[in-house]
Amino acid sequence: MIRVDAWWLAVQRLDTRVGTEAALARVVYVFGQAHPHHAYLFANRRANRMKVLVHDGIGVWLVARRLKVGKLTWSNGAASTLTLSGAQFDALVLGLPWQRVGEAGIVRVI
């Protein structure tokens, strides 16, 4: 498995047809740099597809996730990027409201 120490969510949408080089260029543009063992998440305009770019210290991995039904719960906040916990990432990938998951996996009211 690839080790991931931090999850970063980009609020700005990404054309999910892009490949590894274009996704890495977007990570550097949005986040300033790509840190080893960090994952960078982007969604498409319709929020039914997500791309995750992971820098493993040697190279980069690009994976895609598509929801056949429903939409990803994405942030529309004022910040351009957000940090997620592992539990929040798990909820996001499943299409659940990740903003309600606390650091210990406890659901809280927003």
Contacts in CASP RR format, 6 or more apart in sequence:
PFRMAT RR
TARGET T0000
AUTHOR 0000-0000-0000
METHOD contacts of the structure
MODEL  1
MIRVDAWWLAVQRLDTRVGTEAALARVVYVFGQAHPHHAYLFANRRANRM
KVLVHDGIGVWLVARRLKVGKLTWSNGAASTLTLSGAQFDALVLGLPWQR
VGEAGIVRVI
2 54 0 8 1.000
2 56 0 8 1.000
2 61 0 8 1.000
3 37 0 8 1.000
3 56 0 8 1.000
4 37 0 8 1.000
4 38 0 8 1.000
4 39 0 8 1.000
4 54 0 8 1.000
5 37 0 8 1.000
5 38 0 8 1.000
6 35 0 8 1.000
6 37 0 8 1.000
6 38 0 8 1.000
6 39 0 8 1.000
6 83 0 8 1.000
7 38 0 8 1.000
7 39 0 8 1.000
7 41 0 8 1.000
7 83 0 8 1.000
7 84 0 8 1.000
7 85 0 8 1.000
7 86 0 8 1.000
7 88 0 8 1.000
7 89 0 8 1.000
8 31 0 8 1.000
8 38 0 8 1.000
8 39 0 8 1.000
8 40 0 8 1.000
8 41 0 8 1.000
8 81 0 8 1.000
8 82 0 8 1.000
8 83 0 8 1.000
8 84 0 8 1.000
9 41 0 8 1.000
9 74 0 8 1.000
9 75 0 8 1.000
9 81 0 8 1.000
9 82 0 8 1.000
9 83 0 8 1.000
9 84 0 8 1.000
9 92 0 8 1.000
10 26 0 8 1.000
10 27 0 8 1.000
10 30 0 8 1.000
10 31 0 8 1.000
10 40 0 8 1.000
10 41 0 8 1.000
10 42 0 8 1.000
10 80 0 8 1.000
10 81 0 8 1.000
11 74 0 8 1.000
11 75 0 8 1.000
11 76 0 8 1.000
11 77 0 8 1.000
11 79 0 8 1.000
11 80 0 8 1.000
11 81 0 8 1.000
11 82 0 8 1.000
12 30 0 8 1.000
12 42 0 8 1.000
12 80 0 8 1.000
13 42 0 8 1.000
13 43 0 8 1.000
13 44 0 8 1.000
13 45 0 8 1.000
14 23 0 8 1.000
14 26 0 8 1.000
14 42 0 8 1.000
14 43 0 8 1.000
14 44 0 8 1.000
14 51 0 8 1.000
15 44 0 8 1.000
16 42 0 8 1.000
16 43 0 8 1.000
16 44 0 8 1.000
16 49 0 8 1.000
16 50 0 8 1.000
16 51 0 8 1.000
16 64 0 8 1.000
18 26 0 8 1.000
18 51 0 8 1.000
19 62 0 8 1.000
20 53 0 8 1.000
20 60 0 8 1.000
20 62 0 8 1.000
23 42 0 8 1.000
23 51 0 8 1.000
23 53 0 8 1.000
23 60 0 8 1.000
23 62 0 8 1.000
24 34 0 8 1.000
24 53 0 8 1.000
24 60 0 8 1.000
26 42 0 8 1.000
27 34 0 8 1.000
27 40 0 8 1.000
27 53 0 8 1.000
28 34 0 8 1.000
30 40 0 8 1.000
30 80 0 8 1.000
30 81 0 8 1.000
31 40 0 8 1.000
31 81 0 8 1.000
34 40 0 8 1.000
34 53 0 8 1.000
34 55 0 8 1.000
34 60 0 8 1.000
35 55 0 8 1.000
36 55 0 8 1.000
36 56 0 8 1.000
36 57 0 8 1.000
37 54 0 8 1.000
37 55 0 8 1.000
37 56 0 8 1.000
37 57 0 8 1.000
38 54 0 8 1.000
38 55 0 8 1.000
39 52 0 8 1.000
39 53 0 8 1.000
39 54 0 8 1.000
39 89 0 8 1.000
40 52 0 8 1.000
40 53 0 8 1.000
40 54 0 8 1.000
41 50 0 8 1.000
41 51 0 8 1.000
41 52 0 8 1.000
41 84 0 8 1.000
41 89 0 8 1.000
41 92 0 8 1.000
42 50 0 8 1.000
42 51 0 8 1.000
42 52 0 8 1.000
42 53 0 8 1.000
43 49 0 8 1.000
43 50 0 8 1.000
43 51 0 8 1.000
43 72 0 8 1.000
43 74 0 8 1.000
44 50 0 8 1.000
46 71 0 8 1.000
47 71 0 8 1.000
47 72 0 8 1.000
47 73 0 8 1.000
47 74 0 8 1.000
48 66 0 8 1.000
48 67 0 8 1.000
48 70 0 8 1.000
48 71 0 8 1.000
48 72 0 8 1.000
49 64 0 8 1.000
49 65 0 8 1.000
49 66 0 8 1.000
49 67 0 8 1.000
49 72 0 8 1.000
50 64 0 8 1.000
50 65 0 8 1.000
50 66 0 8 1.000
50 72 0 8 1.000
50 92 0 8 1.000
50 93 0 8 1.000
51 62 0 8 1.000
51 63 0 8 1.000
51 64 0 8 1.000
51 65 0 8 1.000
52 62 0 8 1.000
52 63 0 8 1.000
52 64 0 8 1.000
52 65 0 8 1.000
53 60 0 8 1.000
53 61 0 8 1.000
53 62 0 8 1.000
54 60 0 8 1.000
54 61 0 8 1.000
54 62 0 8 1.000
54 63 0 8 1.000
65 93 0 8 1.000
67 95 0 8 1.000
70 95 0 8 1.000
71 95 0 8 1.000
72 92 0 8 1.000
72 95 0 8 1.000
73 92 0 8 1.000
73 95 0 8 1.000
73 96 0 8 1.000
73 97 0 8 1.000
73 98 0 8 1.000
73 99 0 8 1.000
75 82 0 8 1.000
75 99 0 8 1.000
84 92 0 8 1.000
84 98 0 8 1.000
85 101 0 8 1.000
85 102 0 8 1.000
85 103 0 8 1.000
87 101 0 8 1.000
87 102 0 8 1.000
87 103 0 8 1.000
87 104 0 8 1.000
87 105 0 8 1.000
88 98 0 8 1.000
88 99 0 8 1.000
88 101 0 8 1.000
88 102 0 8 1.000
89 98 0 8 1.000
91 97 0 8 1.000
91 98 0 8 1.000
91 101 0 8 1.000
92 98 0 8 1.000
99 110 0 8 1.000
100 107 0 8 1.000
100 108 0 8 1.000
100 109 0 8 1.000
100 110 0 8 1.000
101 107 0 8 1.000
102 108 0 8 1.000
END
